[in-house]
Amino acid sequence: MAEIHVMREDLRPPAEPPKRHFISIKDVTRDDLERLLATARTFERSMEREVKKLPTLKGRLVINVFYESSTRTSSSFELAAKRLSADTMSIKSTGSSVDKGESLKDTAITLGAYDPDVIVIRHPQIGAPQLVARVTAAHVVNAGDGKHQHPTQALLDLYTMLDALGRLEDVHVAIVGDVLHSRVARSLLQALELVGARTTVVGPPTLVPRGMETLGCEVSTDIAAIAAADVIYVLRMQRERMAAGEAFIPSLREYTALYGITPARVRAGQLVLHPGPMNRGIEIDPRVADSANALVAAQVRAGLVVRMAVLTDLVTLSRPARADALVELA
């Protein structure tokens, strides 16, 4: 009879670490945010080279799946993957099997059969990224799920503020507008709390959810509350998330009069950010949007290097590493 030998636990090969995702700001720590920002800074320096393409993710596959319209997020994720030399595939719901009634689960299983390293997904339903993470072996990045989360937008906003102000600790940010329907606002509030910033939410009572104070922010219905802020973060009216017949404000004209960001409401030195797309003349005056105060173009540029950092962090870093090490990968 053959002898049975039990292998000592310390001689077993190490278990594969859990698959890492970037689905919600709640899933990360302050150290994680700081690491990602440092990595993005490293990539920004590399973009000054004549040849900007890096071999960091050569041979990897990144699939972008967008069930909602997008310009900035979809284009920056695609360009980020290409700048890192990854193979890319972009799927839009229009013109795909979704039009024939295919479920998100079946679409995800189909894409998972290609063995992607990362799936980036935007979907109108809250929880869609978690479903994709459950049924595939890929790292999953949430590019926006309903009015729930948009973590990479929050990260690029932090990057933009840090670049302009040199700090995030104790920075006062006023978030103005339709907070009720905004995934951007939710992610940004959580990220700002993590890095020690102060936040004030400003908007009509009908567009500011009850209990916002539990997220660590102040709440005001008076636009004058933005006067003391270092940063004014302007949100657009999320009309695509409002049901037919819902009336959260008397009219857009009245909203603009009470809450529009005009030159008279912006003091010298204040920064103005907007996640886009902008509705000029409604939530923001064109004179403000085109002024030196506005950092909208800087946000777009930050989106590229921040998303390069997120893709690299998920795929190549099984444990936290120095951002400078990525230069060696590049």
VEXTI-114719 format. One line per field, with one value per residue (C-alpha): residue number from 1; chain; x, y, z. Coordinates in steps of 0.05 Angstrom, whole numbers, always signed. Example, Ala and Ser with C-alpha at 12.3 -4.5 7.8 and 13.67 -1.06 7.14 Angstrom:
2
num: c(1 | 2)
chaine: c(A | A)
u: c(+246 | +273)
v: c(-90 | -21)
w: c(+156 | +143)
// end
This chain:
330
num: c(1 | 2 | 3 | 4 | 5 | 6 | 7 | 8 | 9 | 10 | 11 | 12 | 13 | 14 | 15 | 16 | 17 | 18 | 19 | 20 | 21 | 22 | 23 | 24 | 25 | 26 | 27 | 28 | 29 | 30 | 31 | 32 | 33 | 34 | 35 | 36 | 37 | 38 | 39 | 40 | 41 | 42 | 43 | 44 | 45 | 46 | 47 | 48 | 49 | 50 | 51 | 52 | 53 | 54 | 55 | 56 | 57 | 58 | 59 | 60 | 61 | 62 | 63 | 64 | 65 | 66 | 67 | 68 | 69 | 70 | 71 | 72 | 73 | 74 | 75 | 76 | 77 | 78 | 79 | 80 | 81 | 82 | 83 | 84 | 85 | 86 | 87 | 88 | 89 | 90 | 91 | 92 | 93 | 94 | 95 | 96 | 97 | 98 | 99 | 100 | 101 | 102 | 103 | 104 | 105 | 106 | 107 | 108 | 109 | 110 | 111 | 112 | 113 | 114 | 115 | 116 | 117 | 118 | 119 | 120 | 121 | 122 | 123 | 124 | 125 | 126 | 127 | 128 | 129 | 130 | 131 | 132 | 133 | 134 | 135 | 136 | 137 | 138 | 139 | 140 | 141 | 142 | 143 | 144 | 145 | 146 | 147 | 148 | 149 | 150 | 151 | 152 | 153 | 154 | 155 | 156 | 157 | 158 | 159 | 160 | 161 | 162 | 163 | 164 | 165 | 166 | 167 | 168 | 169 | 170 | 171 | 172 | 173 | 174 | 175 | 176 | 177 | 178 | 179 | 180 | 181 | 182 | 183 | 184 | 185 | 186 | 187 | 188 | 189 | 190 | 191 | 192 | 193 | 194 | 195 | 196 | 197 | 198 | 199 | 200 | 201 | 202 | 203 | 204 | 205 | 206 | 207 | 208 | 209 | 210 | 211 | 212 | 213 | 214 | 215 | 216 | 217 | 218 | 219 | 220 | 221 | 222 | 223 | 224 | 225 | 226 | 227 | 228 | 229 | 230 | 231 | 232 | 233 | 234 | 235 | 236 | 237 | 238 | 239 | 240 | 241 | 242 | 243 | 244 | 245 | 246 | 247 | 248 | 249 | 250 | 251 | 252 | 253 | 254 | 255 | 256 | 257 | 258 | 259 | 260 | 261 | 262 | 263 | 264 | 265 | 266 | 267 | 268 | 269 | 270 | 271 | 272 | 273 | 274 | 275 | 276 | 277 | 278 | 279 | 280 | 281 | 282 | 283 | 284 | 285 | 286 | 287 | 288 | 289 | 290 | 291 | 292 | 293 | 294 | 295 | 296 | 297 | 298 | 299 | 300 | 301 | 302 | 303 | 304 | 305 | 306 | 307 | 308 | 309 | 310 | 311 | 312 | 313 | 314 | 315 | 316 | 317 | 318 | 319 | 320 | 321 | 322 | 323 | 324 | 325 | 326 | 327 | 328 | 329 | 330)
chaine: c(A | A | A | A | A | A | A | A | A | A | A | A | A | A | A | A | A | A | A | A | A | A | A | A | A | A | A | A | A | A | A | A | A | A | A | A | A | A | A | A | A | A | A | A | A | A | A | A | A | A | A | A | A | A | A | A | A | A | A | A | A | A | A | A | A | A | A | A | A | A | A | A | A | A | A | A | A | A | A | A | A | A | A | A | A | A | A | A | A | A | A | A | A | A | A | A | A | A | A | A | A | A | A | A | A | A | A | A | A | A | A | A | A | A | A | A | A | A | A | A | A | A | A | A | A | A | A | A | A | A | A | A | A | A | A | A | A | A | A | A | A | A | A | A | A | A | A | A | A | A | A | A | A | A | A | A | A | A | A | A | A | A | A | A | A | A | A | A | A | A | A | A | A | A | A | A | A | A | A | A | A | A | A | A | A | A | A | A | A | A | A | A | A | A | A | A | A | A | A | A | A | A | A | A | A | A | A | A | A | A | A | A | A | A | A | A | A | A | A | A | A | A | A | A | A | A | A | A | A | A | A | A | A | A | A | A | A | A | A | A | A | A | A | A | A | A | A | A | A | A | A | A | A | A | A | A | A | A | A | A | A | A | A | A | A | A | A | A | A | A | A | A | A | A | A | A | A | A | A | A | A | A | A | A | A | A | A | A | A | A | A | A | A | A | A | A | A | A | A | A | A | A | A | A | A | A | A | A | A | A | A | A | A | A | A | A | A | A | A | A | A | A | A | A | A | A | A | A | A | A)
u: c(+0 | +29 | +45 | +8 | +51 | +17 | +54 | +69 | +29 | +91 | +117 | +56 | +62 | +31 | -42 | -58 | -79 | -151 | -167 | -163 | -215 | -229 | -304 | -316 | -278 | -302 | -258 | -193 | -152 | -117 | -51 | -83 | -104 | -35 | -1 | -46 | -34 | +41 | +37 | -2 | +51 | +103 | +64 | +54 | +129 | +137 | +87 | +139 | +180 | +178 | +155 | +98 | +81 | +105 | +112 | +83 | +22 | +48 | +12 | -46 | -118 | -163 | -237 | -278 | -353 | -398 | -473 | -481 | -457 | -387 | -333 | -281 | -282 | -285 | -233 | -184 | -190 | -178 | -119 | -91 | -90 | -58 | -5 | +13 | +18 | -42 | -87 | -154 | -226 | -284 | -356 | -416 | -485 | -513 | -499 | -480 | -518 | -549 | -595 | -619 | -636 | -571 | -563 | -503 | -484 | -482 | -444 | -393 | -385 | -374 | -321 | -290 | -278 | -226 | -186 | -180 | -136 | -182 | -255 | -274 | -350 | -400 | -472 | -537 | -551 | -521 | -480 | -463 | -387 | -395 | -434 | -379 | -327 | -366 | -373 | -304 | -232 | -213 | -196 | -257 | -257 | -321 | -327 | -394 | -454 | -520 | -519 | -475 | -400 | -349 | -283 | -233 | -267 | -257 | -184 | -171 | -205 | -159 | -100 | -122 | -132 | -66 | -29 | -60 | -57 | +1 | -40 | -106 | -107 | -154 | -173 | -244 | -286 | -357 | -397 | -454 | -515 | -552 | -521 | -582 | -568 | -492 | -446 | -388 | -409 | -414 | -345 | -313 | -343 | -315 | -247 | -242 | -259 | -204 | -151 | -172 | -207 | -267 | -330 | -394 | -452 | -494 | -559 | -635 | -666 | -698 | -630 | -591 | -605 | -624 | -570 | -512 | -479 | -465 | -414 | -373 | -395 | -432 | -498 | -526 | -581 | -550 | -502 | -465 | -435 | -385 | -350 | -302 | -284 | -216 | -249 | -319 | -339 | -397 | -446 | -494 | -567 | -572 | -635 | -623 | -631 | -697 | -761 | -810 | -852 | -806 | -796 | -740 | -735 | -787 | -746 | -675 | -678 | -692 | -639 | -588 | -608 | -602 | -545 | -508 | -434 | -425 | -364 | -397 | -398 | -325 | -271 | -200 | -158 | -216 | -210 | -270 | -276 | -330 | -333 | -366 | -403 | -418 | -485 | -459 | -507 | -543 | -499 | -438 | -430 | -387 | -344 | -326 | -317 | -267 | -231 | -164 | -202 | -229 | -187 | -232 | -177 | -130 | -182 | -184 | -108 | -107 | -158 | -107 | -50 | -96 | -128 | -60 | -43 | -106 | -95 | -22 | -36 | -88 | -50 | +23 | +25 | +6 | +28 | +41 | +105 | +142 | +115 | +186 | +189 | +140 | +192 | +233 | +172 | +167)
v: c(+0 | +67 | +116 | +182 | +243 | +308 | +369 | +420 | +484 | +528 | +486 | +495 | +545 | +612 | +619 | +666 | +733 | +754 | +787 | +862 | +910 | +985 | +988 | +1037 | +1089 | +1052 | +994 | +1033 | +1066 | +1133 | +1096 | +1066 | +1134 | +1164 | +1106 | +1114 | +1190 | +1179 | +1127 | +1176 | +1229 | +1181 | +1168 | +1243 | +1252 | +1196 | +1231 | +1286 | +1238 | +1241 | +1168 | +1164 | +1090 | +1046 | +970 | +965 | +922 | +891 | +825 | +842 | +850 | +907 | +906 | +969 | +956 | +1018 | +1012 | +1088 | +1146 | +1171 | +1213 | +1230 | +1165 | +1116 | +1152 | +1161 | +1087 | +1065 | +1112 | +1094 | +1020 | +1034 | +1080 | +1021 | +975 | +931 | +899 | +932 | +917 | +966 | +943 | +990 | +965 | +994 | +947 | +889 | +828 | +872 | +898 | +826 | +819 | +789 | +798 | +832 | +765 | +729 | +786 | +784 | +709 | +715 | +769 | +729 | +672 | +716 | +715 | +791 | +820 | +879 | +894 | +967 | +974 | +1031 | +1011 | +1046 | +994 | +999 | +937 | +919 | +919 | +871 | +823 | +824 | +812 | +751 | +717 | +732 | +723 | +793 | +854 | +899 | +975 | +1013 | +1069 | +1089 | +1048 | +1085 | +1141 | +1099 | +1106 | +1133 | +1122 | +1139 | +1207 | +1221 | +1201 | +1246 | +1303 | +1293 | +1292 | +1358 | +1392 | +1366 | +1390 | +1460 | +1470 | +1426 | +1393 | +1359 | +1361 | +1415 | +1438 | +1464 | +1438 | +1462 | +1413 | +1449 | +1422 | +1357 | +1314 | +1269 | +1236 | +1243 | +1183 | +1232 | +1269 | +1206 | +1181 | +1249 | +1261 | +1194 | +1207 | +1278 | +1252 | +1199 | +1252 | +1300 | +1353 | +1394 | +1391 | +1431 | +1407 | +1463 | +1456 | +1459 | +1417 | +1372 | +1354 | +1342 | +1274 | +1273 | +1252 | +1278 | +1301 | +1228 | +1230 | +1281 | +1342 | +1406 | +1420 | +1487 | +1510 | +1579 | +1591 | +1641 | +1581 | +1572 | +1638 | +1609 | +1546 | +1535 | +1493 | +1499 | +1432 | +1441 | +1386 | +1385 | +1369 | +1293 | +1295 | +1225 | +1196 | +1232 | +1195 | +1226 | +1279 | +1288 | +1361 | +1374 | +1448 | +1498 | +1512 | +1512 | +1588 | +1592 | +1540 | +1582 | +1645 | +1612 | +1563 | +1578 | +1590 | +1661 | +1708 | +1747 | +1684 | +1664 | +1701 | +1709 | +1648 | +1599 | +1537 | +1512 | +1439 | +1404 | +1329 | +1342 | +1345 | +1418 | +1451 | +1522 | +1575 | +1529 | +1505 | +1545 | +1611 | +1606 | +1662 | +1620 | +1556 | +1592 | +1630 | +1618 | +1594 | +1533 | +1469 | +1428 | +1415 | +1396 | +1345 | +1313 | +1308 | +1279 | +1227 | +1195 | +1186 | +1168 | +1112 | +1089 | +1085 | +1045 | +994 | +985 | +981 | +926 | +884 | +889 | +904 | +844 | +885 | +960 | +983 | +1048 | +1089 | +1098 | +1024 | +1035 | +1075 | +1010 | +975 | +1029)
w: c(+0 | -20 | +34 | +36 | +48 | +69 | +44 | +97 | +87 | +84 | +25 | -18 | -75 | -57 | -75 | -132 | -103 | -112 | -179 | -170 | -198 | -198 | -189 | -133 | -93 | -32 | -53 | -48 | +7 | +10 | -4 | -66 | -91 | -77 | -113 | -174 | -176 | -172 | -228 | -271 | -259 | -283 | -347 | -357 | -358 | -408 | -454 | -465 | -507 | -582 | -585 | -535 | -542 | -485 | -482 | -411 | -430 | -495 | -508 | -461 | -484 | -461 | -481 | -475 | -470 | -472 | -465 | -460 | -502 | -485 | -517 | -464 | -423 | -482 | -523 | -465 | -444 | -516 | -525 | -456 | -475 | -542 | -512 | -467 | -528 | -507 | -559 | -556 | -575 | -568 | -564 | -568 | -550 | -614 | -672 | -626 | -602 | -549 | -603 | -611 | -538 | -510 | -436 | -403 | -371 | -438 | -470 | -414 | -419 | -494 | -485 | -428 | -477 | -511 | -445 | -437 | -383 | -371 | -386 | -381 | -377 | -377 | -366 | -346 | -292 | -223 | -207 | -279 | -267 | -208 | -253 | -305 | -251 | -227 | -294 | -325 | -303 | -325 | -283 | -287 | -290 | -278 | -330 | -300 | -276 | -275 | -223 | -176 | -188 | -238 | -200 | -256 | -265 | -191 | -197 | -256 | -219 | -160 | -207 | -239 | -171 | -145 | -207 | -201 | -126 | -105 | -50 | -35 | +41 | +65 | -5 | -5 | -64 | -78 | -121 | -155 | -191 | -202 | -148 | -144 | -211 | -213 | -207 | -215 | -152 | -110 | -130 | -122 | -53 | -29 | -60 | -31 | +38 | +32 | +16 | +71 | +29 | +51 | +8 | +2 | -41 | -71 | -110 | -109 | -53 | -105 | -135 | -70 | -38 | +35 | +83 | +41 | +106 | +122 | +65 | +103 | +64 | +80 | +43 | +19 | -27 | -33 | -91 | -48 | -12 | -69 | -53 | -3 | -43 | -76 | -130 | -161 | -191 | -239 | -255 | -314 | -310 | -319 | -361 | -390 | -319 | -306 | -321 | -370 | -336 | -276 | -259 | -210 | -226 | -252 | -315 | -341 | -344 | -270 | -254 | -292 | -256 | -187 | -196 | -262 | -255 | -282 | -282 | -225 | -182 | -194 | -157 | -180 | -165 | -160 | -203 | -243 | -263 | -304 | -321 | -388 | -432 | -416 | -429 | -441 | -420 | -371 | -314 | -337 | -372 | -436 | -409 | -349 | -390 | -434 | -379 | -346 | -284 | -321 | -322 | -368 | -419 | -363 | -339 | -408 | -410 | -340 | -361 | -408 | -358 | -300 | -341 | -364 | -290 | -272 | -328 | -309 | -235 | -244 | -294 | -273 | -199 | -157 | -98 | -90 | -123 | -133 | -190 | -217 | -230 | -287 | -324 | -327 | -354 | -406)
// end
